[in-house]
Amino acid sequence: MNAWIRKSVRMLTPYTPGEQPKRPDRVIKLNTNENPYPPSPQVARAWREFDPRLLRLYPDPLCGRIRARIARLHRCDPAQVFVGNGGDEILMLCSRAFAEDGGSVGYFDPSYSLYPVLADIRGLKKKPVELGPDYDWRMPSGYRASVFFLTTPNAPTGIQYPRAVVEAFCRTFPGVVVLDEAYVDFARDNYMDLALCRDNALVLRSLSKSYSLAGLRVGYAVGPRPLIGALFKIKDSYNLDRLSQALALAALSDVAHMRRNTRKIVATRERLARTLLDMGCAVYPSDSNFLWVRPAGISAATLFRRLRERRIMIRYFAGRRTGRCVRITVGTDAETDAMIQAWKGLTA
């Protein structure tokens, strides 16, 4: 029976999502970069006003109202906007649309661990670019790939690379650059302008983090019409359901609420970083809603395990490049303080 399964699928190691407890209300959940604050009240209103009788009808296959709203936000044409079932669907479509059979996929190492899985699914060559000891980015001479997933800010480190470096890369790279900006609303800068002025760049955004809609699965891409048109050609017929479209539109209509939440998270992030530095930890500069931390006085694996025993969940990535650090999602101030106190108790 295994012979009926494509070899690339038989051989690949699947993506491993962060742990989702059955009772999240019983833990302090700081492991999957979810927003600790609720979405806009307009989302709740749209939920209450949604007519379930409409569910007998297919949704708008082109997500026209959401695309029009996103186009207004970014001052572009709706034809330059694609909406998908979370950012992950759009990444998958990019791996299909922009790499020929036998092509290649580039990405940072370390970065989002879905990228090599997408390459393996299609049987594409993986071309990771290893980051330096402090996760600095230097491209190898003569590097080429069909498509490059450039995560900015990067995950799991939270580092955002300088504008001049990103611009130069997009200008010289021979393939398509997908600027994965899933965390950009927590950052000091963004590169949406590159997607609107370059013919080989797309920006990918997500409503999961800053808009507090991780449970809804909505993401979007902005870029030149030919690249966006290619995504439309290969998407599922109805890739975003009616309810998701209604709630996403409500969230996108209240950007002020999102920005208030992101400001609170950034303030907590900076306070947590200072506290961990005072505890002797190495804390990498973050432009995201999480911190990448090398603990002091306790190994990363032990810290992860001991906090989990106390129902505090952070993220640990085993491996040569990642095994010395933990990734900590920024929660509410109360959640952050509880995590700090538990941590101090382990190293006292």
Secondary structure, DSSP 8 states (H G I E B T S, - for coil): -GGGS-HHHHH----------S-GGGSEE-SS---SS---HHHHHHHHH--GGGGGS---TT-HHHHHHHHHHHTS-GGGEEEESHHHHHHHHHHHHS--TT-EEEEEESS-THHHHHHHHHT-EEEEEE--TT------TT---SEEEEESS-TTT-----HHHHHHHHHH-SSEEEEE-TTGGGSS---HHHHHH-TTEEEEEESSSTTS-TTT--EEEE--HHHHHHHHHHS-TT-S-HHHHHHHHHHHT-HHHHHHHHHHHHHHHHHHHHHHHHTT-EE---SSSEEEEE-SSS-HHHHHHHHHHTTEE-EE--STTTTT-EEEE---HHHHHHHHHHHHHHH-
